[in-house]
Amino acid sequence: MEKPLKVRLHIISPVHIGCDDVYEPTSFVIDEKKGRLIEFDPMDFIKMLSLKDRDELSRKCMGDDLLSIFKFIKAKYNMSIGGREVEICKDLSNHYQEILKLRPSDNKKVINQFAINKTAYNIHNGLPYIPGSSLKGAIRTAYLSKLCKEQNIANCWVNYLDKRDLPSEKDKYYWIGKKNIAEKLEENLLGGTFGSDPFRMVKVSDFIPVKDVKTKIVYVANKKKRKSDKPTRADSGPPQILEVVQHDAVFEGLINIQLPLIESGIKRPVSEVNVLKLIHDSYKQLFECEKAVMEEIGAYHVDLSRFIESLGKSAFLIRLGRHSGAEAVTIEGNRYIKIMQKRGEPDKYNDHATTIWLASDNRGSKTNFTPFGWVVLELLPFDVKNLYPVSSITTEPAISENVENLPTSEFKIIHKTQMPQPTLWENASLTWNPGNMTLTATKDNKKAELKLGNNKDKVPEPLRNRLFEKRRTVTANVTVEPVGNNLRIVEIK
């Protein structure tokens, strides 16, 4: 077993990682004076209402008039209720007031224009976190890009086309499916799929905050990559509003790159020695290209000066989350990116995007933009006694090779973070979905999942025939553990 890498993530530009959750209109108000969104417990709000007001709120919630709910909450909210406060961008207060002044017939505008998407958060304490799956996906994409470059593989879309005589010029190529082509390319690069995929041996933990991490609610703008006053098609629609993890936030977690067994079938294992350098080289190239774009359109780019001495050595660039850009989530030299055209015109495809998504404090602003998703991944000295994050830590890079060499002021330990504990579900129901290769356990209206792929060894032998062949529900003792907002199956007996 290889030693895990202890890693610190420094957020250097706004990061939003979707969690399919929004700020519900029945659980927040906006305090214009403070410049804060206040998320409260709806039950605390209901407790302070009179019986008449409770009946009125119940009637409003049974209908589809979201606007009346916003107005009711704003009128009845008492500041003594308290709640979690989130910083908002400058223009959101004005936007909120505009919503409250709309007429009942404008209810559709409320739904389309004031949905606020949350970033991934821990349901137990409400704090944001970085899912390990997001970081692993970013590592995988960069690794595949470098393999393509080393092996001189390019334009895989053309190589896998089924060229047939089709009736029109726009259909001169018949695609066998974008997803199928991408999967075929990855299989060829990595020398296998499912059980023989080398990334099966790359384990990435969720990354938890190690200090008081702040989030902020911002607007999303889509701008052309060349200087232009014309709005893009995406930017002319309803505004996107996202909660982001702010600049200077710090998270810690573990990356464990394990060596596969000889009989595993993995032909090209991932090497810890070069993987981080490959990642950095790939994202540094994207960073420099984006920097030129930002200079062209007169927008702010990310400052890396505090990491300049350690970049590529103990600190490595990477990009995470939503609106990271099409180039950051596709394989270099083999990109096939949709370019939306004017209404009525067919979409085009290219190896680069022509627009960029940016965070902004204002709707429709022509300045004050910041790119999404830039993060510095920093290696920390391995210390088995202090493997897991502490609750408070400075954000300066830890460049030293040994923990003893760090100044005592660098670490301010208050208490060790309690890691989520596994729970045993006795006599849980197990079902198998062959479509997405996922095993699901249910108990007392709770659900836990595990994506098995073709490796079904996790399930005890006596249960396999009934579960996988006959596709029947079986009963077992299942150990589960929380992963972000979800539960994951750890063991089955």
C-alpha positions in Angstrom: 0.0 0.0 0.0 1.4 3.4 -1.0 1.4 6.3 1.4 -1.5 8.7 0.7 -0.7 12.2 -0.4 -1.9 14.8 2.1 -3.2 17.7 0.0 -4.3 21.3 0.6 -6.5 23.0 -1.9 -6.2 26.8 -2.1 -9.2 28.4 -3.9 -7.9 31.3 -6.0 -11.0 32.1 -8.0 -14.7 31.5 -7.4 -15.6 27.8 -7.3 -19.2 26.4 -7.7 -19.7 22.6 -7.5 -23.4 21.8 -8.1 -25.3 19.7 -5.7 -28.8 19.8 -7.2 -30.0 22.1 -4.4 -31.2 25.7 -4.3 -32.1 28.3 -1.8 -35.8 27.6 -1.2 -38.0 30.7 -1.3 -39.6 29.5 2.0 -36.3 29.5 3.9 -34.5 32.8 3.1 -34.8 36.5 3.0 -32.3 39.1 1.8 -31.2 41.8 4.2 -30.4 44.8 1.9 -28.6 46.8 4.7 -26.2 44.0 5.6 -25.8 42.8 2.0 -26.5 39.2 3.2 -28.9 36.4 2.3 -30.2 34.9 5.5 -31.1 31.2 5.3 -33.3 30.2 8.3 -35.1 27.1 9.5 -38.7 27.2 8.1 -40.0 25.6 11.3 -38.5 28.5 13.3 -40.3 30.9 11.0 -43.6 29.0 11.2 -43.5 29.0 15.1 -43.5 32.8 15.3 -46.5 33.1 12.9 -50.0 33.6 14.2 -52.6 30.8 13.3 -54.1 33.1 10.7 -50.7 33.7 9.1 -49.9 30.0 9.1 -53.1 29.2 7.3 -52.3 31.9 4.7 -48.7 30.6 4.2 -50.1 27.0 3.8 -52.5 28.1 1.1 -49.8 30.0 -0.8 -47.4 27.0 -0.7 -50.1 24.7 -2.1 -50.3 26.8 -5.2 -47.7 27.7 -7.8 -47.5 31.4 -7.0 -43.9 31.8 -6.0 -44.1 35.5 -6.1 -46.7 35.7 -3.3 -44.5 33.4 -1.1 -41.5 35.7 -1.6 -43.6 38.7 -0.6 -45.2 36.9 2.4 -41.8 35.7 3.8 -40.3 39.2 3.4 -43.2 40.9 5.1 -43.4 38.4 8.1 -39.8 37.6 8.7 -38.5 38.7 12.1 -34.7 39.3 12.5 -34.8 37.5 15.9 -35.2 34.2 14.1 -31.6 34.4 12.9 -30.0 31.9 10.5 -27.0 31.3 8.4 -25.8 34.5 6.6 -24.3 34.4 3.1 -22.6 37.4 1.4 -24.3 38.5 -1.7 -23.0 40.5 -4.7 -23.9 44.2 -5.0 -26.7 43.9 -7.5 -28.6 41.1 -5.9 -30.3 43.4 -3.4 -31.7 45.5 -6.2 -32.7 42.4 -8.2 -34.6 41.1 -5.1 -36.5 44.4 -4.7 -37.4 44.2 -8.4 -38.8 40.7 -7.9 -40.9 41.9 -4.9 -42.4 44.6 -7.0 -43.6 42.3 -9.8 -47.3 41.8 -10.5 -48.9 38.4 -9.9 -49.0 37.8 -13.7 -45.2 38.0 -13.7 -44.8 34.8 -11.6 -43.0 33.0 -14.4 -40.3 35.7 -14.3 -39.6 34.9 -10.6 -39.1 31.2 -11.4 -36.8 31.9 -14.4 -34.9 34.8 -12.9 -34.4 34.2 -9.2 -33.3 30.6 -8.7 -30.1 30.6 -6.6 -28.1 27.4 -6.9 -26.2 26.2 -3.8 -22.6 25.0 -4.0 -21.9 21.5 -2.5 -22.2 21.5 1.3 -22.2 19.1 4.2 -25.8 18.5 5.3 -24.6 18.0 9.0 -23.0 21.4 9.5 -23.9 23.4 6.4 -20.2 24.1 5.5 -19.1 23.9 1.8 -16.8 21.0 0.8 -15.0 19.9 -2.3 -16.2 16.4 -3.4 -13.4 14.0 -4.1 -15.2 13.0 -7.4 -14.8 16.5 -8.7 -11.0 16.6 -8.0 -10.6 13.1 -9.4 -12.4 14.0 -12.6 -10.2 17.0 -13.1 -7.1 14.9 -12.5 -8.3 12.3 -15.0 -9.0 14.8 -17.8 -5.5 16.4 -17.5 -3.9 12.9 -17.4 -5.7 11.8 -20.5 -4.7 15.0 -22.3 -1.1 14.4 -21.6 -1.3 10.8 -22.7 -2.8 12.0 -26.0 0.0 14.5 -26.5 2.7 11.9 -25.7 1.2 9.3 -28.1 0.4 11.9 -30.8 -3.3 11.1 -30.8 -5.5 13.8 -32.3 -8.9 14.3 -33.9 -10.4 11.1 -32.6 -13.8 12.3 -33.7 -12.9 12.0 -37.4 -11.2 8.6 -36.8 -14.4 7.1 -35.3 -16.9 8.5 -37.8 -19.2 6.3 -39.7 -18.9 8.1 -43.1 -22.0 7.5 -45.1 -23.8 9.2 -48.0 -26.3 11.5 -46.3 -28.7 13.9 -47.9 -27.3 17.2 -46.8 -24.0 19.0 -46.3 -24.6 19.6 -42.6 -25.1 15.8 -42.1 -22.0 14.7 -44.1 -20.7 12.9 -41.1 -23.0 10.5 -39.2 -21.9 10.3 -35.5 -22.0 7.0 -33.8 -22.5 9.0 -30.6 -20.3 11.5 -28.8 -20.3 9.5 -25.5 -19.3 6.3 -27.3 -16.4 8.0 -29.1 -15.1 9.6 -25.9 -15.3 6.2 -24.0 -13.4 4.5 -26.9 -10.6 7.0 -26.7 -10.3 6.7 -23.0 -10.2 2.9 -23.2 -7.4 3.0 -25.8 -5.3 5.5 -23.7 -5.7 3.7 -20.4 -5.5 0.2 -21.7 -8.8 -0.9 -20.2 -12.3 -0.1 -18.8 -14.3 -0.8 -15.7 -12.2 -3.2 -13.6 -9.0 -2.7 -15.7 -9.3 1.1 -15.7 -6.1 2.3 -13.9 -8.0 5.2 -12.2 -9.8 2.5 -10.2 -6.6 2.6 -8.1 -6.8 6.4 -7.6 -8.7 7.2 -4.4 -9.6 10.8 -3.6 -11.3 11.8 -0.4 -13.7 14.6 0.0 -11.9 17.8 0.9 -13.2 19.6 4.0 -12.6 23.2 5.1 -9.8 23.9 7.5 -10.7 27.4 8.5 -13.7 29.7 8.3 -14.6 29.3 4.7 -16.9 31.9 3.2 -19.3 31.6 0.3 -20.8 34.4 -1.8 -23.7 34.6 -4.2 -22.8 36.0 -7.7 -24.1 36.4 -11.2 -22.8 34.4 -14.1 -21.9 36.2 -17.4 -21.1 34.7 -20.8 -18.7 36.8 -22.9 -17.1 36.5 -26.2 -13.4 35.7 -26.1 -12.7 38.7 -28.3 -13.5 42.3 -27.3 -17.2 42.9 -28.2 -20.1 44.9 -26.9 -22.6 42.4 -28.3 -24.2 39.9 -25.9 -23.8 36.2 -26.5 -26.8 34.0 -27.0 -26.3 32.4 -23.6 -25.9 35.8 -21.9 -29.1 37.2 -23.4 -31.3 34.7 -21.5 -32.4 34.7 -17.8 -29.6 35.4 -15.3 -27.8 32.6 -13.7 -27.2 33.1 -9.9 -24.7 30.8 -8.1 -23.3 30.4 -4.7 -19.5 30.1 -4.9 -16.7 29.4 -2.5 -14.7 32.6 -2.3 -11.0 33.3 -3.0 -8.6 32.3 -0.2 -10.7 29.4 1.1 -8.6 26.4 2.1 -9.6 22.7 2.1 -7.7 19.6 3.0 -8.0 15.9 2.0 -6.1 12.9 0.8 -5.2 11.4 -2.6 -4.1 7.7 -2.6 -2.6 6.3 -5.8 -2.4 2.6 -5.1 -0.3 0.0 -7.0 -2.6 -2.7 -8.7 -2.1 -6.4 -8.1 -0.6 -8.3 -11.0 -3.8 -10.2 -11.6 -6.0 -7.0 -11.7 -5.8 -6.7 -15.5 -4.6 -3.1 -15.2 -2.0 -2.7 -18.0 -1.0 1.0 -17.5 -1.1 2.0 -13.8 -1.1 5.6 -12.9 2.2 6.7 -11.4 2.3 9.0 -8.4 5.8 10.2 -9.5 4.6 12.1 -12.6 0.8 12.5 -12.3 0.8 15.9 -10.4 3.4 17.4 -12.8 1.3 16.2 -15.8 -1.8 17.8 -14.3 0.1 21.1 -13.6 1.5 21.3 -17.2 -1.9 20.7 -18.7 -3.8 23.3 -16.6 -0.9 25.8 -16.8 -1.3 25.8 -20.6 -5.0 26.5 -20.2 -4.3 29.2 -17.6 -2.0 31.1 -19.9 -4.5 30.9 -22.8 -7.2 32.2 -20.6 -5.0 35.0 -19.3 -4.6 36.3 -22.8 -8.3 36.2 -23.3 -9.0 38.1 -20.1 -6.5 40.8 -21.2 -8.2 41.0 -24.5 -11.7 41.7 -23.0 -10.3 43.9 -20.2 -11.2 41.6 -17.3 -9.4 40.6 -14.1 -7.4 37.3 -14.1 -6.1 35.2 -11.3 -3.1 36.2 -9.3 -0.6 33.4 -8.7 2.2 35.5 -7.3 2.2 34.0 -3.8 2.8 30.5 -5.3 5.3 31.5 -7.9 8.3 29.8 -6.1 6.5 26.4 -5.6 4.4 26.1 -8.8 5.3 22.8 -10.5 7.3 21.6 -7.5 5.0 21.3 -4.4 2.1 23.3 -5.7 0.1 22.5 -8.9 -2.6 24.3 -10.8 -5.9 22.6 -11.4 -9.5 23.6 -12.3 -12.7 22.5 -10.6 -16.4 22.9 -10.8 -19.1 24.5 -13.0 -18.2 27.0 -15.7 -14.5 25.9 -15.7 -14.6 26.1 -19.5 -15.1 23.5 -22.2 -11.3 23.1 -22.7 -10.8 22.1 -19.0 -13.3 19.2 -19.2 -12.3 17.8 -22.6 -9.2 16.0 -23.9 -6.5 18.2 -25.6 -6.3 17.6 -29.4 -9.6 15.7 -29.4 -12.1 18.3 -28.5 -15.5 18.6 -30.1 -17.2 21.6 -28.5 -20.6 22.8 -29.5 -20.8 26.5 -30.6 -24.3 27.9 -30.5 -25.3 30.0 -33.5 -28.1 32.5 -34.0 -31.7 31.3 -33.5 -32.7 29.2 -36.5 -29.1 28.4 -37.5 -27.6 24.9 -36.9 -25.0 24.7 -34.1 -21.3 24.3 -35.1 -18.5 22.3 -33.5 -14.9 23.3 -32.9 -11.8 22.3 -30.9 -12.1 25.5 -28.8 -14.9 27.5 -27.2 -15.6 31.0 -28.6 -17.1 32.3 -25.3 -16.1 32.2 -21.6 -18.2 32.0 -18.4 -17.3 34.5 -15.7 -18.4 35.5 -12.2 -19.7 39.0 -11.8 -21.2 41.2 -9.1 -23.6 42.8 -11.5 -26.2 41.8 -14.1 -25.3 42.9 -17.5 -22.0 44.5 -16.4 -19.3 45.1 -19.0 -16.5 45.0 -16.4 -15.7 43.4 -13.0 -15.5 39.8 -14.2 -13.5 36.9 -12.6 -13.0 33.4 -14.1 -14.4 30.4 -12.3 -12.7 27.3 -10.9 -9.0 28.0 -10.4 -7.4 26.1 -7.6 -3.8 25.4 -6.4 -3.3 21.9 -5.2 -0.4 21.9 -2.6 1.3 18.8 -1.2 1.8 18.8 2.5 4.5 16.8 4.5 3.2 13.4 5.4 2.5 13.0 9.1 0.7 9.8 10.1 -0.2 11.4 13.5 -1.9 14.3 11.9 -3.2 12.9 8.8 -6.6 14.5 8.8 -7.3 18.2 8.6 -7.5 20.5 11.7 -10.2 23.1 12.1 -8.1 26.2 11.7 -4.9 26.7 9.6 -3.2 29.6 8.0 -3.5 29.9 4.2 0.1 30.5 3.4 1.7 27.7 1.3 3.6 25.2 3.4 6.7 24.9 1.3 8.9 23.2 3.9 9.9 19.6 3.4 9.4 18.7 7.1 6.7 19.6 9.6 9.4 20.3 12.3 10.8 23.1 10.1 7.6 25.0 9.9 7.2 28.0 12.3 4.8 27.2 15.1 2.5 30.1 14.0 1.8 28.2 10.8 -0.4 25.7 12.6 -3.2 26.8 15.0 -4.9 23.6 16.1 -8.2 24.0 17.9 -9.6 20.5 17.5 -9.4 17.7 15.0 -12.3 17.5 12.6 -14.6 14.6 13.3 -14.7 12.4 10.2 -18.0 10.8 9.2 -18.6 7.5 10.9 -19.9 4.4 9.2 -23.4 3.1 10.2 -24.7 -0.5 10.1 -28.1 -1.1 8.6 -29.4 -4.4 9.7 -31.7 -6.3 7.2 -31.5 -3.6 4.6 -33.0 -4.2 1.1 -30.5 -4.5 -1.7 -31.4 -3.9 -5.4 -29.3 -4.0 -8.6 -29.7 -1.7 -11.6 -27.8 -3.2 -14.6 -28.4 -0.1 -16.6 -26.1 2.1 -14.6 -24.2 -0.8 -12.8 -25.3 0.6 -9.4 -26.2 -1.2 -6.2 -28.8 0.4 -4.0 -29.5 -0.3 -0.3 -32.6 1.1 1.4 -33.5 1.2 5.1 -36.1 3.3 6.9 -36.6 5.5 3.8 -32.9 6.2 3.6 -30.9 5.2 0.5 -27.2 4.4 -0.1 -25.6 3.5 -3.4 -22.4 2.0 -4.8 -21.4 1.9 -8.5 -20.0 -1.6 -9.0 -19.4 -1.7 -12.7 -18.4 -5.3 -13.6 -16.7 -5.9 -10.3 -19.3 -7.7 -8.2 -17.0 -9.1 -5.5 -18.3 -6.6 -3.0 -21.5 -8.7 -2.8 -21.2 -12.0 -0.9 -21.4 -15.1 -3.1 -24.7 -16.5 -1.7 -26.6 -13.3 -2.7 -25.2 -12.8 -6.3 -27.4 -15.2 -8.2 -30.7 -13.8 -6.8 -29.5 -10.2 -7.0 -27.6 -10.1 -10.4 -29.1 -12.9 -12.4 -32.7 -13.0 -11.2 -32.7 -9.3 -10.4 -34.6 -9.8 -7.2 -34.4 -7.7 -4.0 -32.3 -9.3 -1.3 -31.8 -8.6 2.4 -28.4 -8.1 4.0 -26.5 -6.2 6.8 -25.1 -3.2 5.0 -22.5 -0.7 6.4 -22.9 2.8 4.9 -21.0 6.1 5.3 -21.9 9.7 4.4 -20.3 11.3 1.4 -21.3 14.9 1.1 -25.1 15.0 0.9 -25.4 11.3 0.0 -24.7 7.8 1.6 -22.3 5.2 0.1 -22.3 1.5 0.7 -19.0 0.4 2.4 -19.6 -3.3 3.2 -22.2 -6.0 2.7 -22.6 -9.1 5.0 
